[in-house]
């Protein structure tokens, strides 16, 4: 038995006019969702880079403080101050790069506060301003802890 099927296709001759459009509310909602996803991705990568780099700065600064405590002389830091300054400069670069990205507002604010505090502590170290070290270090520590808290929600556990 042979069976055959015939498919007939034809043009109806209809013309569609006008423009397609999406409801404005949906467009706004979609754009906001995409921006949030992009910001979260940028926050995750920026936080990882900045916080990982800051670990080296904390270590360098602590080594400088240990040397200062042992010598009680800002002129006898044995290069530990220079190492700390290099690390502060690297942090400044990472912080500037991160601040230039599309990030959630709380991350931008925390990065900005950390950048200011880092700059103040760097000035105290560079100027060998012993009396300015503790207040600047306290503010730096506070700002870094706030940054860690804000970043925690964007980093893998």
N, C-alpha and C positions, 0 to 999 in steps of 0.2 A: 504494500500500500504506500503509495506516495502521497505526501501531503505538502501542500504548498501554502505559503502565507504571503500575502502581499501587504506591504505597508505603503500607505498612501500618505504623502506629506504634501501639504500645499501651503502657500502663503495666503494669509487672510486679507492682506492689503491694508491692515490697520497701521496708523502712524501714531506714535506716542509723542506728545509734546510736553514741554515744561521741564522742570529740574527736580532731581531727587534732593531731598533734604532730610536731615535728622532733627528730631525734636531738640531744641536748644538746651533744655535741662539735662538731657542725656549726654549731649556733647560736653557740657561743662563738667558733669560728673565724671565722665571718662577721662577728660583732660586732667582733672584733679587726682584721679586714681593713678594715672600714669606718672604724674609729677611726684606723688608720694612714693611710688615704687622706685623711681629714679633717685629721689633724695635718700631713701633708706639704703639703697645700694652704695651711693656715694658716702653716706655716713659710715657704713660698715668698713669700706676700704680706707677712708680717711682716718677713722678712729684707730684702726689696726696699725696703720703706718705711723701716726703721731705717737700713740701710746708705746709702741715697740721702741721707737727712737728715744722717747723720754726715759726709758729704763737706763740707757747708757748715760744720759745726762745726770740722773739721780746718782748713779754709781760714781761718776766723775766728781760731782759736787760733794758727795759724802767722803770721797778720798781726800779732797781738798780740805774739808772741815777736820778730818782726822789728823791731817798734817798740821793744820793750824792749831788744833788743840794740843798736839804734842810739842810744837815749837813756840806757841804763843807769839808768833812773829809773822806778820803778813809778808815780809820780805824773804822769808825762809820756807816758802811753800813748795820748793823743789819741782816746779813745773806743773804741779797739780792744778794750779789756778788757770794755767794756759790750756790744759786739757779740758777743764770745765768750760772755759770760754768757747773753745771749738765746739763742744757739744751744745752749748746754748745757741750758737750760730746755726748749727744744723737743725735744732728744734725750730728756730725762727723761720727757717726756709720751709720746713715741713708744715708749720702752722699757717704760713702765708699761702702755700699751695692749697691746703685744705680749705681755708677760708674763701678761696676763689671758686669753690665748687658750689653746685646747687645742693644745699643741705637743709635739713629741718632747722627751724629757728633756734631751738634749744641747743643744738650742737654748735651752730655758728656763735651763739652767745658764749658758750663754755670755751670754745677755741679762742675767742677774742680776749676773754678774761685771762686765760692761760698765757696767751702771747704777751699781754701787758705785764703780768706778774713775772714771766721769764725775763722780759726786757729789764725790769727793775732789778732783779737779782743779778743779771749779767752786769749791769752798771755798777752795782756794789762790788762785785768780784773784780771787774776791770779796774775800778778806781781804788781798789784795796781799802774800801770803806768798812772797816771792821764793825763799827757800831750799826751800820745799815744792813749788815748780813742777816741778823736774826729776824727783824721785821719783814724784810723782803723774802726770806726763806719761808716764813710762816705763810705769807700770802701766796707764794708759789705753790707750796704744799696744798693749801686750801683749794686753789684753782685747779690743780691737777686732780685732786680727789673729786671735785665737782665734775670735771671732764670724764673721769672714769665712770662715775655714776650715770651721767647722761649717755655715754657710749655703750654702757653695758647692755642696753636693750637692742643694740644693733650688731653686737658681736656674738659669735657662736659660744655656746656654753661648754 
